[in-house]
Amino acid sequence: MFYKNDKLKTIKVNRRFKSRSEALKQKIIYVYCPSGMENHIGNIIDDYSFDMVVNDYSITDLNKKVICHYNANDLTYEQRQYLVVATELGAWVEPLVSYIDSRLGYTEVNLLQSSYFLHQKAFSILSTKRTQVTKRLVDIFSALLLSVVALPIGILTALAIKLESPGKVFYKQKRTGQYNEEFEVIKFRSMRSDAEKSGAQWASKNDTRVTKVGNFIRKTRIDELPQIINIFKGEMSIVGPRPEREIFIVQLETKIPYYRFRHAVKPGVTGLAQVSYPYGASVEDATWKHKYDIYYIKHHSTYLDIKILFKTVKVVLFGMGR
């Protein structure tokens, strides 16, 4: 497990990664974690598309190796020095969570620790005023543009809902938003009026409570159009984590690491999770969506918002609503 510095330093450095993208294409990565955590790491990333070698300190040719560390503060001094020397000798060295982020496009929440969230400057959406102002301007502009299209569609939708089943056209429901503050989300009603006569229930695929009109407007996201009002009110953003009900959040936060961190930002009408993961109504589905939500908060940019909006248009046009 241990090594001698002088042995490593005799290796001639003749190659280095030219870019991060090159490091993200490697078929083998080397992971270093505290002793006893090898199985934990292996179980979490067992299905990934690359091979992984854990805690092999016998490797001396470190040129162009991808080396990731997990819980590095609990490594011994000698083990940490191994990682430092690896950097000197041409290896690509970074935290395992960060590498997974960039390679797979989502954050592996089962690897998260509190330290991940304690560097607020790394989250530009949380710490940079200019980013926040820009995002609000994008929200207002998008809402105004969407309103032009939404008005005629909304009128036709309201008529269809009213003709098919008795009850209100709009549906208001309390959801948890930024800073854990509740607000009333506004949607076109897509279920029967007595859908929750037995109490709050997870919505599921092919839910029998959904009307025929409701099924169509859910697939095409038309049911979300009234949330333009929530955007103008500043309660929601055009892009962000999907707002959830507090009764379900209480359940999910006991099973999903740092689930409430999604409330550090405004919830969105659409989001990275909605366009990246198929519809689901289980804890496993919620965990996967949380992986994308955390990634979004960490890597937010105006470009990413625009990319998500274009993907959402594709979902709407082809009826692939999630």
N, C-alpha and C positions, 0 to 999 in steps of 0.2 A: 504493500500500500504506500510505503514511503519512498523517497527518492533522494538522490544527492544532487544538489544544485550544479556542482562542477561537471557532473556527467551530462546533464541536460544542456548546459551552456556550451559544450564542445561541438554540438550539432551545428552545422553551417546553415544559416537561413538563406535560402535561395528562392523561395516562393512565398507569396502572400496573396490573400484574396484581393482581387481587384475591386470588388464591390460587395455590398451586403447581399445583393440578389444572387451572387455566386454562392455565398454561404448558405442561402436558403434552398439551394438545389442539391445539397449533399445527400447521399444515400445513407450515410452513417453519421450519427452524432454521439458525442461522448458526454455523459452526464455525471456530475460529482455532487454528492449529497452526504449528510451525516450518516455514519454507519447505523444500520438498522432500518433505514428508510428506502432501501432498494426496492423491496416488493411494493411499497406504496407508490413509488414512481412508476414502476412497471405496470401495475394494474391500471393506472390512470391513462397511460399513453400506449397501451398494448395494441390498439387498432390503427395506429397512425401509419402513414405510408413511408416510413423510413425506419432503419434499424437503429437500435440504441444500445450502447455499451455503458454500464454503470460502474463507477468507482474503480476503474482500471488505472492505477497509478504507475504501472510498469511501462506505459507508452513513452518512448523517448523522441520519436520522430513526430513532432507536433506541427510541422509545417502544413498549412491548409487543412487543419482539423477544425471541426466545429465543436467547441467545448461549452457546455451549458452548466450552470451551477444552480442548486436549489438549497435554500436555507443556509447560505454560505457563512453566516455569522456563527453557526454551530460547528463549522469545520475546525480542525486543529490548525495551529500556526503553519505547520509544515504543509498541510493540505492546501491552505490558502496560497502559500508561496508557490506551490505547483501551478496554480492557476495564473499567478502573476508571471511566472517564467514562461508559461504557455503563450501568453500574450506577446512576450518579447520574441518568442521563436516563430511567430507567424500564424498562430492559431486565431480563430475567431472566437472570442470569449464574451458571453453575455448571460444574464439570468434566463433560466429555462422558460419562465412565463413569457418573457419578452420575445424569445425566439419563436415559441409556439404561436404567439400573437401574429407575428409577421408571416410565418410560413403557412398557417392554416386559416387566417382571417377571422379568428375568434379567440376569446380569452378562456383558457382552461380554468374555470372557477374553482375546481377542486385542488388546484395548486396555489391558490391565493392565500396570502398572509396579510396581516394588518399593515406591514411596511409598504405594501404595494400602493396603499391609498394615502400614505402619509407624506407624499411629495406632491403637494397640490400644484406646483408649477408645471408638473408633467402633464396635468390635465388642463389644457389651454381653455377649454370651454368653461372651466370653473374659476380660473385665476386671471384670465386676460380680458379686460374690459372691452377692448376693441373687438375681440371675437364674439362676445356676448351681444354687443351692439349690432355687429354685422349679421348675426343669426336672427336677431329681432327684425331687422330690415328685410331679410329674406322671408321671414314669416309673414310680414305685412304684405309684401309684394306678391308672394305666392297666394295668399288668401284673397287679395283683390282680383288677381288673375283668375283664380279658381271660381270666384263668385260669378263671373260672367258666364261661365259654362254651367255652374251649379244651379243657377236660377231656373232656367227652363226644364232641366232634368229634374230638379226638385219638385216643381209643380206637377209634372207627370207622375213622379214617384208617389207624391202625396195622394193623388187621385187613385192610383192603383191600389195603394194600401187601404184606402177608405172603402173602395168597392169590394175588396176581397174579404175583409174581416172587420168586425166591430172593434171600436177602441180608438185611442188617440193615434194621430199620425206620428208625432214625435215621442221619443222615449228618453226620459232623463234618469240618470242613475249616478249615485255618488261614487267617485273614484278617488284614489289617492294620487296627488300630484307632487310637484316640487316641494321639498322640505317637509314631506309627509303631511301636507295640508290637503284636506278633502275639498273637492269641487264637484259640480254637477256636469257630467258629460252629456252632450246632446246628440242623439242619433235618430235616424228614421227607424220606426218600429219594424222589426223583422220577425218577431215571434208573436204567438197568440197573446192576448191580453192577460190570460191567466197562467202565463208561462212559469211564474214562480209562486204559485199558490201554496206550494209545499216548502217554500224557503229557497235560499240562494243555492244555485247549482252551477257546476261547470258547464259551459257550452261545449258541445261535442260535434264531431263530424257527423253529418246526416241526422242532426238533432230533430226529433219528431215535433218539437215545439215550434220549429221554424216554418213559416207560411211559404207558399209558392213564390209570392212576390219577394218575401224575405230572403229566400234562398238565392234568388237572382241578384238582389241588391247587395247581399253579403259577398257573393263571388266577385262582383264588379266593384266593390267598395263604395257603392253609392250610398249605403247606409251611414257612412262616415261623413258625408258632405256637410251636415249641420254643425259639425265640429269647427267649421270656419268661424262660427260665433265664439267658440272657446279660444280660438287663436286671437281674434280681435280683442278679447277680454284679457289676454295675457296669461291665461290658465294653461294653454297648450302651445306647442310648437308644431310646425308642419312636419318636422322630423324629430324623432326621439323614441324612447322606450314606450311601449303601449301602456296606457294607464290601467291599473288593476284595482279590483275592489279590496277594501281593507280586510274583509273577512277571509279572503283567499291569501292575502299577503301574510297575515298572521300564521297561517298554516305553512306557507312556502318558506318563510324565513327560518323555520326550525329545521328545514331539510336542505336548503340551498345556501351555500356560503355567501355572506354579504349581500343578501337579496335586496335589502332596502337601499343599497348604494345607488340603485337606479333612480332614486328620488332626488339625487343631487342635481338633476337637470329637469327641465320641463318634459312632461310626456308628449308623445307625438301622434299625429293622425296616422302617419306611416313611420316605418323605421327599418333599421338594418335587419332586425330579427324577423319582421313581417315578410320581407322580400327574400330572406335567405333560408328560412326554415318552414316546412309545410305545416298546415294547421294541426294542432294537437291540444289535448285537454288532460294531460297527466303531469305528474311531478317531473318526470323525465323530459317531457316536452318543454315545460317551464324552465328547466335547468339549461336546456340547449338554447332557448331564447335569451336567457340571462347571459350566456356566454357571448352572444352577439351584442347585447345591450352594454355590457361592460367594455367590450372592444370599442363600441361606438363612442362611449364617453371618453375613453382613453385617447382615441385617435381622431376625435372630431376635427373636421375641417369643412369649409364651405364647399370644397370640391366633393367631399364624401356626401354631404347633404344633397348636392345636385345629382350625384350618381344614384343615390337611393331614390330620388324623385323620378328619374328616368326609368329605373327598374319598376317603380310603382305604376307608372303609365303602362308599361308592358303587362303587368299583372292585371290592370283594369281592362285593357283592350282585349286580352285573351282569356278573361274570366278565371284567372288562377288565384283568386283571393284566398288569403290565409287567415 
